[in-house]
Amino acid sequence: MRCLHPVFNVVKLSPAPDDPIVGRCWNLPPPLELVDGEEEYVVKKILNSRMFRWKLQYLVKWEGYKIEGNTWEYSENLNHTLEKVMEFHTKNLRASHCIRALALGLIPFRPVSLSSTSS
């Protein structure tokens, strides 16, 4: 058994048989919707967020697609579904989100003393 190799001859390969279930209908994705004259997919739900290469991304569950169809999309690509993004952030307060430069001035910073107190 040690001398056997997991190799077989290509001549022994045969094409896959036709679908044994007659009339099986494959689920096709839903048609695209027109938003502002452009075709777009419908967002069912925002599942997660992350920072990727210094940009915010959301894990999107698309309407009519299974879990394999979930994709990471940049936040600027989801401008037409801001209500879904806001719904996600209200449920997930600790999730990654953008901090605008103007908001940095509103963060209360404490001055830190660099001198040591021990002698």
C-alpha positions as a Markdown table, in Angstrom:
| # | Residue | x | y | z |
|---|---|---|---|---|
| 1 | Met | 0.0 | 0.0 | 0.0 |
| 2 | Arg | 2.9 | 2.4 | 0.5 |
| 3 | Cys | 3.8 | 2.3 | -3.1 |
| 4 | Leu | 0.4 | 3.4 | -4.3 |
| 5 | His | 0.0 | 6.9 | -5.6 |
| 6 | Pro | -3.3 | 8.9 | -5.6 |
| 7 | Val | -3.2 | 9.2 | -9.4 |
| 8 | Phe | -5.5 | 7.8 | -12.0 |
| 9 | Asn | -5.5 | 7.9 | -15.8 |
| 10 | Val | -7.4 | 10.7 | -17.5 |
| 11 | Val | -8.9 | 8.2 | -19.9 |
| 12 | Lys | -11.0 | 6.9 | -17.0 |
| 13 | Leu | -12.8 | 10.3 | -16.6 |
| 14 | Ser | -16.3 | 10.7 | -17.9 |
| 15 | Pro | -18.5 | 13.7 | -18.2 |
| 16 | Ala | -20.9 | 14.4 | -15.3 |
| 17 | Pro | -24.4 | 12.9 | -15.8 |
| 18 | Asp | -27.4 | 15.1 | -16.5 |
| 19 | Asp | -29.5 | 16.3 | -13.6 |
| 20 | Pro | -31.5 | 13.2 | -12.4 |
| 21 | Ile | -34.4 | 15.3 | -11.2 |
| 22 | Val | -36.4 | 16.2 | -14.2 |
| 23 | Gly | -37.8 | 19.8 | -14.2 |
| 24 | Arg | -35.6 | 21.0 | -11.4 |
| 25 | Cys | -35.7 | 24.8 | -11.3 |
| 26 | Trp | -32.6 | 26.6 | -10.1 |
| 27 | Asn | -33.1 | 29.8 | -8.0 |
| 28 | Leu | -32.0 | 32.7 | -10.1 |
| 29 | Pro | -31.1 | 36.0 | -8.4 |
| 30 | Pro | -33.8 | 38.7 | -8.5 |
| 31 | Pro | -33.7 | 41.3 | -11.2 |
| 32 | Leu | -31.9 | 44.6 | -10.5 |
| 33 | Glu | -33.9 | 47.7 | -9.5 |
| 34 | Leu | -33.6 | 51.1 | -11.0 |
| 35 | Val | -32.4 | 53.8 | -8.6 |
| 36 | Asp | -31.8 | 57.2 | -10.1 |
| 37 | Gly | -31.7 | 55.7 | -13.6 |
| 38 | Glu | -29.0 | 53.1 | -12.6 |
| 39 | Glu | -29.5 | 49.4 | -12.0 |
| 40 | Glu | -28.7 | 48.5 | -8.4 |
| 41 | Tyr | -29.0 | 45.5 | -6.0 |
| 42 | Val | -31.3 | 45.7 | -3.0 |
| 43 | Val | -29.7 | 45.6 | 0.4 |
| 44 | Lys | -31.6 | 43.3 | 2.8 |
| 45 | Lys | -29.5 | 43.9 | 5.9 |
| 46 | Ile | -26.1 | 45.2 | 7.1 |
| 47 | Leu | -24.4 | 42.4 | 9.1 |
| 48 | Asn | -21.0 | 43.8 | 10.2 |
| 49 | Ser | -18.5 | 46.6 | 9.7 |
| 50 | Arg | -14.8 | 46.8 | 9.6 |
| 51 | Met | -11.9 | 49.2 | 8.7 |
| 52 | Phe | -10.1 | 47.9 | 5.6 |
| 53 | Arg | -7.1 | 49.8 | 4.2 |
| 54 | Trp | -8.2 | 52.9 | 6.1 |
| 55 | Lys | -11.7 | 52.8 | 4.6 |
| 56 | Leu | -14.9 | 51.7 | 6.2 |
| 57 | Gln | -16.6 | 48.5 | 4.8 |
| 58 | Tyr | -19.9 | 46.9 | 5.6 |
| 59 | Leu | -20.8 | 43.2 | 5.3 |
| 60 | Val | -24.0 | 43.3 | 3.2 |
| 61 | Lys | -26.8 | 40.6 | 3.0 |
| 62 | Trp | -28.4 | 41.1 | -0.5 |
| 63 | Glu | -32.1 | 40.7 | -1.1 |
| 64 | Gly | -32.8 | 37.4 | -2.8 |
| 65 | Tyr | -29.3 | 35.9 | -2.3 |
| 66 | Lys | -28.1 | 33.2 | 0.1 |
| 67 | Ile | -25.3 | 33.6 | 2.6 |
| 68 | Glu | -22.8 | 32.9 | -0.1 |
| 69 | Gly | -23.8 | 36.1 | -1.8 |
| 70 | Asn | -22.9 | 38.3 | 1.2 |
| 71 | Thr | -20.1 | 40.8 | 0.2 |
| 72 | Trp | -18.0 | 43.5 | 1.9 |
| 73 | Glu | -18.8 | 46.9 | 0.4 |
| 74 | Tyr | -17.2 | 50.3 | 0.9 |
| 75 | Ser | -19.4 | 52.8 | 2.7 |
| 76 | Glu | -19.5 | 55.2 | -0.2 |
| 77 | Asn | -21.1 | 52.4 | -2.3 |
| 78 | Leu | -24.1 | 52.3 | 0.1 |
| 79 | Asn | -25.2 | 55.9 | 0.0 |
| 80 | His | -28.6 | 54.8 | -1.3 |
| 81 | Thr | -29.3 | 52.7 | 1.8 |
| 82 | Leu | -28.4 | 55.0 | 4.7 |
| 83 | Glu | -31.4 | 53.8 | 6.7 |
| 84 | Lys | -30.0 | 50.2 | 6.7 |
| 85 | Val | -26.6 | 51.6 | 7.9 |
| 86 | Met | -28.2 | 53.6 | 10.6 |
| 87 | Glu | -30.3 | 50.6 | 11.7 |
| 88 | Phe | -27.1 | 48.6 | 12.0 |
| 89 | His | -25.3 | 51.2 | 14.1 |
| 90 | Thr | -28.2 | 51.6 | 16.5 |
| 91 | Lys | -28.2 | 47.9 | 17.2 |
| 92 | Asn | -24.3 | 47.6 | 17.2 |
| 93 | Leu | -23.0 | 50.6 | 19.1 |
| 94 | Arg | -19.4 | 49.3 | 19.2 |
| 95 | Ala | -19.2 | 48.5 | 15.5 |
| 96 | Ser | -16.6 | 50.3 | 13.3 |
| 97 | His | -17.8 | 53.6 | 11.9 |
| 98 | Cys | -16.4 | 56.7 | 10.3 |
| 99 | Ile | -15.2 | 59.6 | 12.4 |
| 100 | Arg | -15.4 | 62.9 | 10.5 |
| 101 | Ala | -12.6 | 65.4 | 10.9 |
| 102 | Leu | -15.1 | 68.0 | 12.3 |
| 103 | Ala | -16.1 | 65.6 | 15.1 |
| 104 | Leu | -12.5 | 65.3 | 16.4 |
| 105 | Gly | -12.8 | 68.8 | 17.9 |
| 106 | Leu | -15.8 | 67.6 | 20.0 |
| 107 | Ile | -13.8 | 64.8 | 21.7 |
| 108 | Pro | -12.8 | 65.9 | 25.3 |
| 109 | Phe | -9.1 | 65.2 | 25.6 |
| 110 | Arg | -7.4 | 65.3 | 29.0 |
| 111 | Pro | -3.9 | 66.7 | 29.2 |
| 112 | Val | -1.4 | 64.1 | 30.3 |
| 113 | Ser | 1.6 | 65.0 | 32.5 |
| 114 | Leu | 4.9 | 63.4 | 31.4 |
| 115 | Ser | 6.7 | 64.1 | 34.6 |
| 116 | Ser | 7.0 | 61.2 | 37.0 |
| 117 | Thr | 5.5 | 61.5 | 40.5 |
| 118 | Ser | 7.7 | 59.0 | 42.2 |
| 119 | Ser | 11.1 | 60.1 | 43.6 |
